[in-house]
Amino acid sequence: MGAWGVGLYSSDLTNDLKGTFREIVRVPLSDSELVEALLDAYPAGRDPEDEDYTDFWLALADLFHAYGIENAGVLEKAQEIITTEADLDMKRALELSASDLRKRERVLADLAQKWSRPHPKPRARRLMKAPEPLLFGAGDCVVFPTHKGNAAPAFKTAKDIDVEFEPDGWGAFVVLATARRHGYFATYLAARLHLRAKSKPTLQDCAGSVISAFHMGLPYVPRDPMVKVTTTTRAEVKKLRLETVGQFELDDDALRQAFPERYETLDSPSWSLPGLLRPYGEGISVVLEHPVPMKKLPLRRFLT
């Protein structure tokens, strides 16, 4: 069950759709290809009975309008949702109050009026000229300096990191697979290793380690392997001081059997690489999570 409000982007789906749209609109796709890509990402838009159906089409029409993208089908569907009161009926079924329904009705009327004429200053799409380069390849073993188990804080400036970051050890991760989201945005399936070395680890050191996991410290909450679909940038790689020490020959079948859901979502990253490399709370524990070794997941299990 999601969350809804009277505003166009007050639902979980539309708020998320706005962020996705800002990314995918940079990909050189036609208007109809954009619609199909977003429908693939948000299946609710294909099902009129879904509680998010009307929100999807209203938000999509508004985003197309904001970027000056013309697609008669999208606009007609959104206008029909307003004129037939399909959105109000859905919100009524979701038990919005009478007061909120009146506010929603005004929101819809304002949208219809706004869409009746072209946007005076549509946003530029800033299309990508080429796919992002892959900064790592499958099998790459990457090491990095740490402080209390954490990588450098990539959210800070390089100058601040040079002054504040005082390494006292090393960590490592292995790139299990790579992909390109929408054919353009590089993603990496990375496995954080449970390795807290005092000196720079070698490829052999990493081969003898195990994969880390998040542990909530709560009963009945299983450990979650630190194997995540991530993104990163050249700037972050530099700040984190990442260094590839070699490449493993991976057993792809064994990896897919162990982490099927990760491979199914290679085009849907849920983590940033810097976030995966900073799992230790410094003074304050984040959601009680702390990394522990997964004794049943030695890295050698996945090497050929």
HELIX and SHEET records of a PDB file:
HELIX    1   1 ASP A   12  ILE A   24  1                                  13    
HELIX    2   2 ASP A   31  ALA A   41  1                                  11    
HELIX    3   3 PRO A   43  ARG A   46  5                                   4    
HELIX    4   4 TYR A   53  ALA A   66  1                                  14    
HELIX    5   5 ALA A   72  THR A   83  1                                  12    
HELIX    6   6 ALA A   86  ALA A   93  1                                   8    
HELIX    7   7 ALA A   98  TRP A  115  1                                  18    
HELIX    8   8 ALA A  158  GLU A  164  1                                   7    
HELIX    9   9 LEU A  203  ALA A  207  1                                   5    
HELIX   10  10 ARG A  234  LEU A  240  1                                   7    
HELIX   11  11 ASP A  252  ALA A  258  1                                   7    
HELIX   12  12 PRO A  260  GLU A  264  1                                   5    
HELIX   13  13 LEU A  273  LEU A  276  1                                   4    
HELIX   14  14 LEU A  299  PHE A  302  5                                   4    
SHEET    1   A 6 GLU A 243  GLN A 247  0                                        
SHEET    2   A 6 ASP A 140  THR A 146 -1                                        
SHEET    3   A 6 GLY A 169  ARG A 181 -1                                        
SHEET    4   A 6 PHE A 185  ARG A 192 -1                                        
SHEET    5   A 6 VAL A 227  THR A 231 -1                                        
SHEET    6   A 6 TRP A 271  SER A 272  1                                        
SHEET    1   B 3 ASP A 224  PRO A 225  0                                        
SHEET    2   B 3 VAL A 210  HIS A 215 -1                                        
SHEET    3   B 3 HIS A 290  PRO A 298 -1                                        
END                                                                             
